[in-house]
Amino acid sequence: VFSSILVIVSFFPFILLFNSGSSFLLIDWNVINFGSYQFKSEILLDKIGLIFSLAVLLISLSVMMFTISYMRGEKYISYFVIIVIAFVFSMNLLIYFPNLIRLLLG
């Protein structure tokens, strides 16, 4: 269910990028402010990155659909779902962050 929601939500930046007429969209996000210290993060949305993200989300959707039938009645299915969601999140971090240090942390 969560992966299907992510697939649907991933179409929003895809449509936004194609309607803007530019080849990429750079979002500067101010994450934390501590006095004079600012932790900023950039998110780079381009057409190739969005296609890769859509592929990751579609593959994770198929894994989750298979999980429903294959792991029915398993004791630790919730842990598996959490691990898959964390993996999908980290893969999207790798796709969208243009900074090398954040890329290595993802």
C-alpha positions in Angstrom: 0.0 0.0 0.0 2.8 2.4 0.9 4.7 1.7 -2.3 1.6 2.4 -4.4 1.2 5.7 -2.7 4.8 6.5 -3.4 4.4 5.7 -7.1 1.4 8.0 -7.3 3.2 10.8 -5.4 6.2 10.4 -7.6 4.2 11.5 -10.7 3.7 15.0 -9.2 7.3 16.2 -9.6 7.5 14.4 -12.9 4.5 16.4 -14.2 5.8 19.6 -12.6 9.2 19.2 -14.3 7.7 18.5 -17.7 5.3 21.5 -17.5 8.0 23.9 -16.5 9.9 23.7 -19.8 13.3 23.3 -18.1 15.5 20.3 -18.1 16.0 20.2 -14.3 14.6 21.7 -11.1 16.9 22.5 -8.2 15.2 22.8 -4.8 17.2 24.4 -2.0 15.8 23.2 1.3 16.8 24.8 4.6 16.6 21.8 7.0 17.9 23.1 10.4 18.6 26.6 11.8 20.8 26.8 14.9 21.6 30.5 15.4 24.1 31.3 12.7 24.5 27.7 11.6 22.2 26.6 8.7 22.0 23.1 7.4 20.9 23.3 3.8 20.1 20.5 1.4 19.6 20.5 -2.3 17.3 18.2 -4.2 17.9 17.9 -7.9 14.9 16.9 -10.0 15.8 16.0 -13.6 14.1 13.8 -16.1 16.5 10.9 -15.9 16.4 11.0 -12.1 12.6 11.0 -12.1 12.6 8.0 -14.5 15.0 6.1 -12.3 13.0 6.9 -9.2 9.8 5.8 -10.9 11.6 2.5 -11.8 12.7 2.0 -8.2 9.2 2.7 -6.9 7.6 0.3 -9.5 10.0 -2.5 -8.5 9.4 -1.9 -4.8 5.6 -2.0 -5.6 6.0 -5.4 -7.2 8.1 -6.7 -4.3 5.4 -5.5 -1.9 2.7 -7.2 -3.9 4.6 -10.4 -4.0 5.3 -10.1 -0.2 1.5 -10.0 0.5 1.0 -13.4 -1.1 4.3 -15.1 -0.2 4.9 -14.0 3.4 1.2 -14.3 4.5 1.2 -15.4 8.1 4.9 -14.8 8.8 5.9 -13.5 12.2 8.3 -10.8 11.0 6.6 -9.4 7.9 6.4 -5.9 9.4 10.2 -5.8 9.8 10.6 -6.9 6.2 8.2 -4.1 5.0 10.1 -1.5 7.1 13.5 -2.7 5.6 12.1 -2.5 2.1 10.7 1.0 2.7 14.1 2.1 4.2 15.9 0.7 1.1 13.5 2.5 -1.3 14.0 5.8 0.7 17.8 5.4 0.6 17.7 4.7 -3.2 15.7 7.8 -3.8 18.2 9.8 -1.7 21.0 8.5 -4.0 19.0 9.6 -7.0 18.0 13.1 -5.9 20.9 14.5 -3.9 23.5 16.1 -6.0 26.0 16.6 -3.2 28.7 13.8 -2.9 28.8 13.7 0.9 25.0 13.4 1.2 25.2 10.8 -1.6 27.6 8.8 0.5 25.4 9.2 3.6 22.3 8.0 1.7 
